[in-house]
Amino acid sequence: MSTLLLIVAAYLLGSIPFAIVTSRLFGLEDPRKYGSGNPGATNVLRSGNKAAAVLTLLGDALKGWLAVWAALRLGFEPDIAALAGLAAFLGHVFSLFLRFNGGKGVATALGVLAGVDARIAIFCAVIWLMVAYTTRYSSAAALSAALAAPLAGLLFLGAKPAVGLLAVMTAVLFWRHKENIARLRAGTEGKIGGKKKDGPAA
């Protein structure tokens, strides 16, 4: 398989909108029609169905991990495998199946990190949990974990091209959370566990 074909396949894998697939399986409303309108696990949780939210989270993370794992199994170098992970992440954020709209990419990014190096994923997951527990803001937790990713990459991998790809994911995550950042500053951001009536959140 050529590198180009790998990247295209990873992008298509990342484009699968698990939030919408899961919501249909559970007979829930389209997550784009309530809360933040974001097709992601946090917004699915606002439906009140925790099982659907967990399944969405796992699906979104799995596609990021699978892109990296498959690339490595096919014999590609780790940096190319990380590039495949980035392609899957971008597929989630700019989904072909949702007219190049998509989720914010947090779970998929975590899956990519797990594929690149489990230590990075664990480090960032701990950061996410700590911030989420203390603030109950999913967006603040996601942004903190995103900032930690390239730093953890440098710590565990050294100055390798893959770390630069993690930095690209961080930049995209911040761009996708620009509205959340504005609401955090204004004190109007919805908190984890809030229902549909709470309005926008991550």
C-alpha positions as CSV (number, residue, x, y, z in Angstrom):
1,M,0.0,0.0,0.0
2,S,1.3,3.5,-0.9
3,T,1.5,6.2,1.7
4,L,-1.1,8.2,-0.2
5,L,-3.6,5.3,-0.2
6,L,-2.9,4.9,3.5
7,I,-3.7,8.5,4.2
8,V,-6.9,8.5,2.2
9,A,-8.1,5.3,3.9
10,A,-7.3,6.7,7.3
11,Y,-9.2,9.9,6.5
12,L,-12.2,7.9,5.4
13,L,-12.1,5.9,8.6
14,G,-11.9,9.0,10.7
15,S,-14.9,10.4,8.8
16,I,-17.3,7.8,10.2
17,P,-19.6,9.9,12.5
18,F,-20.0,7.5,15.5
19,A,-22.2,10.1,17.4
20,I,-24.8,9.9,14.7
21,V,-24.5,6.2,14.1
22,T,-24.8,5.5,17.8
23,S,-27.7,7.9,18.3
24,R,-29.6,6.2,15.5
25,L,-28.9,2.8,17.1
26,F,-30.3,4.0,20.4
27,G,-33.3,5.8,18.8
28,L,-32.0,9.2,19.9
29,E,-32.3,12.6,18.3
30,D,-29.6,13.6,16.0
31,P,-26.9,15.2,18.2
32,R,-26.5,18.0,15.7
33,K,-30.0,19.3,16.7
34,Y,-29.4,19.9,20.4
35,G,-26.8,21.2,22.9
36,S,-23.7,22.4,21.1
37,G,-24.8,20.7,17.8
38,N,-21.5,18.9,18.0
39,P,-21.5,15.2,16.8
40,G,-19.4,14.0,19.7
41,A,-19.6,12.0,22.9
42,T,-20.0,15.0,25.2
43,N,-23.0,16.3,23.3
44,V,-24.5,12.8,23.1
45,L,-24.3,12.6,26.9
46,R,-26.6,15.6,27.0
47,S,-29.3,13.3,25.6
48,G,-29.2,11.6,29.0
49,N,-28.2,8.3,27.5
50,K,-24.8,7.4,29.1
51,A,-24.5,4.1,27.2
52,A,-24.8,5.9,23.9
53,A,-22.2,8.5,25.0
54,V,-19.7,5.8,26.1
55,L,-20.2,3.9,22.8
56,T,-19.6,7.2,20.8
57,L,-16.5,7.9,22.8
58,L,-15.1,4.4,22.2
59,G,-15.9,4.5,18.5
60,D,-14.3,7.9,18.0
61,A,-11.2,6.9,19.9
62,L,-10.9,3.5,18.2
63,K,-10.8,5.0,14.7
64,G,-7.8,7.2,15.7
65,W,-6.0,4.3,17.3
66,L,-6.8,1.9,14.5
67,A,-5.4,4.2,11.8
68,V,-2.0,4.2,13.6
69,W,-2.1,0.5,14.5
70,A,-3.0,-0.6,10.9
71,A,-0.2,1.6,9.4
72,L,2.3,0.0,11.7
73,R,1.1,-3.5,11.0
74,L,1.4,-2.8,7.3
75,G,5.1,-2.0,7.8
76,F,5.0,1.8,7.7
77,E,7.5,3.8,9.7
78,P,6.2,5.2,13.1
79,D,6.2,8.8,11.7
80,I,4.1,7.8,8.7
81,A,1.8,5.9,11.1
82,A,1.4,9.1,13.1
83,L,0.6,10.9,9.9
84,A,-2.2,8.3,9.3
85,G,-3.5,9.1,12.7
86,L,-3.5,12.8,11.9
87,A,-5.5,12.0,8.7
88,A,-8.1,10.0,10.8
89,F,-8.3,12.9,13.2
90,L,-8.9,15.4,10.4
91,G,-11.5,13.0,8.9
92,H,-13.4,13.2,12.2
93,V,-13.2,17.0,12.3
94,F,-13.9,17.5,8.6
95,S,-16.0,14.4,7.9
96,L,-16.6,13.6,4.2
97,F,-19.9,12.1,5.3
98,L,-21.1,15.3,7.0
99,R,-20.2,17.7,4.2
100,F,-16.8,18.3,5.8
101,N,-18.2,19.2,9.1
102,G,-17.7,17.0,12.1
103,G,-16.8,16.7,15.8
104,K,-14.2,18.5,17.7
105,G,-11.8,15.6,17.7
106,V,-10.9,15.1,21.3
107,A,-11.7,11.4,21.6
108,T,-10.1,10.6,18.1
109,A,-7.0,12.6,19.1
110,L,-6.7,10.5,22.3
111,G,-7.0,7.3,20.1
112,V,-4.2,8.6,17.9
113,L,-2.0,9.3,20.9
114,A,-2.7,5.8,22.2
115,G,-1.5,4.4,18.8
116,V,1.6,6.6,18.7
117,D,2.6,5.9,22.3
118,A,0.4,4.7,25.1
119,R,2.4,6.8,27.6
120,I,1.4,10.0,25.9
121,A,-2.3,9.0,25.9
122,I,-2.2,8.1,29.6
123,F,-0.5,11.4,30.4
124,C,-3.1,13.4,28.5
125,A,-6.0,11.4,29.9
126,V,-4.8,12.1,33.4
127,I,-4.7,15.8,32.6
128,W,-8.2,15.6,31.1
129,L,-9.6,13.8,34.1
130,M,-8.0,16.2,36.6
131,V,-9.3,19.3,34.9
132,A,-12.7,17.8,34.2
133,Y,-13.1,16.7,37.8
134,T,-12.1,20.1,39.2
135,T,-13.9,22.4,36.8
136,R,-16.7,20.1,35.2
137,Y,-15.8,21.9,31.9
138,S,-15.2,19.3,29.2
139,S,-13.8,22.0,26.9
140,A,-11.3,23.2,29.5
141,A,-10.2,19.6,30.1
142,A,-9.8,19.0,26.4
143,L,-7.7,22.1,25.8
144,S,-5.5,21.3,28.8
145,A,-4.9,17.8,27.5
146,A,-4.3,19.1,24.0
147,L,-1.6,21.4,25.3
148,A,0.0,18.5,27.1
149,A,0.2,16.2,24.1
150,P,3.2,17.7,22.2
151,L,5.0,18.3,25.5
152,A,4.4,14.6,26.5
153,G,5.5,13.7,23.0
154,L,8.8,15.5,23.5
155,L,9.2,13.8,26.9
156,F,8.6,10.2,25.7
157,L,9.7,10.3,22.0
158,G,12.2,13.1,21.8
159,A,12.3,15.6,18.9
160,K,10.8,13.4,16.2
161,P,8.4,14.4,13.3
162,A,5.5,12.6,15.0
163,V,5.7,15.2,17.8
164,G,5.2,17.9,15.2
165,L,2.1,16.1,14.0
166,L,0.8,16.1,17.6
167,A,1.3,19.9,17.7
168,V,-0.8,20.1,14.5
169,M,-3.6,18.2,16.3
170,T,-3.3,20.6,19.2
171,A,-3.6,23.6,17.0
172,V,-6.7,22.2,15.2
173,L,-8.3,21.3,18.6
174,F,-7.8,24.9,19.8
175,W,-9.3,26.2,16.5
176,R,-12.3,23.8,16.9
177,H,-12.8,25.0,20.5
178,K,-12.7,28.7,19.7
179,E,-16.4,29.2,20.6
180,N,-15.9,27.2,23.8
181,I,-12.9,29.4,24.7
182,A,-15.1,32.5,24.2
183,R,-17.8,31.0,26.5
184,L,-15.3,30.0,29.1
185,R,-14.1,33.6,29.2
186,A,-17.7,34.8,29.5
187,G,-18.7,32.2,32.1
188,T,-21.5,30.8,30.0
189,E,-19.9,27.4,29.0
190,G,-22.1,24.4,29.8
191,K,-20.8,21.8,32.2
192,I,-20.4,18.1,32.0
193,G,-23.6,16.2,32.7
194,G,-25.8,19.2,31.7
195,K,-29.0,18.4,29.8
196,K,-30.1,19.7,26.5
197,K,-31.6,22.8,28.0
198,D,-28.3,24.0,29.3
199,G,-27.3,25.1,25.9
200,P,-23.9,25.0,24.2
201,A,-21.0,23.0,25.5
202,A,-18.2,21.0,24.1
